[in-house]
Amino acid sequence: MLVDQRGGGRGARPTVEVVIPVHDEERDLGPSVRRLHAFLASSFPFGFRITIADNASTDGTWLLARRLARELDHVRAMRLAAKGRGRALRTAWGASDAAVLAYMDVDLSTGLEALLPLVAPLVSGHSDLAIGTRLRRGARVVRGPRRELISRCYNLLLHATLGTRFSDAQCGFKAIRADAARALLPLVRDGEWFFDTELLVLAERAGLRIHEVPVDWVDDPDSRVDLVATALADLRGVARLAAGLAGGKIPVAALRAQLGRADPVGARGRPLRQLARFALVGVASTLAYLGLYAALRNLLAAQPANAAALLATAVANTSANRRFTFAVRGAARALRQQLQGLGARAGRAGGGEPDRDRPALPAAARLGVPPVAARRRPAPYRLRTTSTDRTSQSSWGGRARVAKRSPPCRQRSTR
């Protein structure tokens, strides 16, 4: 890594460091850095530094970055040999001595007026991360329908698969406290565009507070981001992150303990979301049971196949509800909860397909009703009367006629 900071980058420790990751941005870099520097120098209340993080540019970007670092106070430039926005941010943030670390895209698509609302909650200690969002009420966004659709679908996917609550993972306008960055960055594996999403998901799972700022955003029509390749890489990142969280490979509990945070507000304490997840787990367990029973029925008799399918899906159902519905992690009380789940389902183990060799029982016997009682029908209701002219007053004052029915048994003559 090469660093050039002759223009004043060695000044007093800044409160906020703004990193601009660039790759082959020779055209936009000069105007954007000068505009950002003028804004910070004139109206920003905190000490600042601008770092240009060039990641493997092949044009004149690095030479221009060095020239800007020499000309402008509080500007430095660094060069990485490997390409990747996430890699550039990890390196620049890791080498910073500022209290708050921010970054923005080189095209300055986000209005600079949102920078102070972005970093102020972090400087005060109220929040740990802050993100610009284009998907909250109050944001003003100018971009094409294709990018709008892709952005919304991606964030909905994150909500459905990872249970995230932040609204916009991809906006190139974020900030983080340095202490939180030191704890999170070693766990972030991606070095490309998925870096932002992975950082936010880990922060949310660790119980950190994420502040959102609706921004004014004007999309750059000359953006050279490959949307298809980026979307596929993001999907692979989502799958990897979901597997790591579900399998316990990511030490979220240790991270929370390191940061001194309580459990994040997630499924626990949100009844409607908890109910929806419980229902999803139930549906998935039912489908898994049906598939497993159908597969085992070709190898076993009905009752063993039913018992094996119920046992497997009951264990899986309890495990999924512990992690996904009730946000329970670790092995504490896992065996007890599994036994409780098996006990709750023990009464349902008698279902399944009846044996073909067993003679079918009558319906009455299957219901536990004696055959004679099953054939006997209750006597029809007849209005009783004591009047000799076969009429009487009903309980509501009307006249009722007695049905002329033959008695069920021979009556004794009164003559």
Phi, psi and omega in degrees: 000127177259139181230132176234117183220039183288344185270017179120006179293344181271016183292191180301157182301125182279157172281319183234132172244126180254118180260135176242100177284134184223147172215112181055054181241041182300326184287316187268342191297311183300303180301321183291316181293320178295319179295316179296317181297318179297321180294313182293321182290332185264328190224007181263127187278352183251155172296141188221165170215140175252126178242123175267115183255094180277121179248095171061041176292148180249358178255210182271019183299316184293318178298319178293320179298318178295322179294319178296322179295328179283327187277323190253137175292149176060032176233133174227162181230142175225150183234131177250144181282338183255146181277152175141123180296316179298321178296319179294319180293318179299318181292314182293316179294322181294334181265003185271150174250012181282159179281329180233132182246126182231167171209157174210156179291151185293335181283354180052046178297332179273136176299132184293342178297342180275355184293316180295313174299336179288314188266340184301315178296336179280320177297321181283345182090002180293320183233166181255325176228158176217139181227145168280142181231137176258002188243010175258159175297135182105342177284146178238112190236133174238105177199166184288160181296330180295311179293324178298315181295316181297317181296314181293319179296320180295316180290327173295323177298319178297320179296320184284323187266323184249358178066031181286159180238347176288152192269331188218106182275341192255356180296128183278059185200091187218162177210155182210146174290146185296323180293322176292322179297319180296329179279326187271322188302322178297340181266350181274118185267331186285142178243011183243225185282339180282355180307314182300311182298314181297318178298316182292319180297315179296320179296317180294317178294332179279357179086015179283150180271128182249121180264136182243137181237113173298133188241163167268124187228126174240115185292144178276114181291344181263017180298135182256019178289129177280103187295319183293311180297320179294319180296318179294319177296322178295320179296320176295322177294320178298315180297317179296316181293319179297318179294320179294321179289317181292325181274359179075015180285337178263119187283071182294318181298317178295325178294318177298319179294321179296320181274351179071035182250149175283176178302140180293152176286106183225237180294327180290127179088004177237090189300317183295315178294322179296318179295318180296319179292323177299319179294319178297318177296320179297316179297315180298321179294320179297315179296320178295321178298314181299315180295318181292320178296318179298323179289318182287337183295336177284345182248331186235166172290172188298311185293314176298321179296318179296317181295318180294317180295319179295318181297313182296314182287332177293317178296315180295322180297314180295319179297317180295320180291325177300313184278311192274321185269313187254004175055042178264128180239159176087174185267358182297126178062016181294315181297317179298317181291327175294318178295322177296320178295320178292322178296324180292335182259000184297326181289347182263003186283356181272000180285193178109185184275134180292150178295140181287334183278349182271130179294142181289139179268153173301157182299322181295321180291323179295331179273356180080021181258132178302145183301319182295315180295328180291327181277338184283131177259145179294144180296141180295149180289131177232135179287123182271146179212156178243007183281142180283336178269016175061029172225156179203163174278129174283172184295341179255014171093003180269173177263137181230138178263142181274130179293134180274092182244149174286135180295148180296341178223163183292130178268149179283134181290142180258002179287000000 
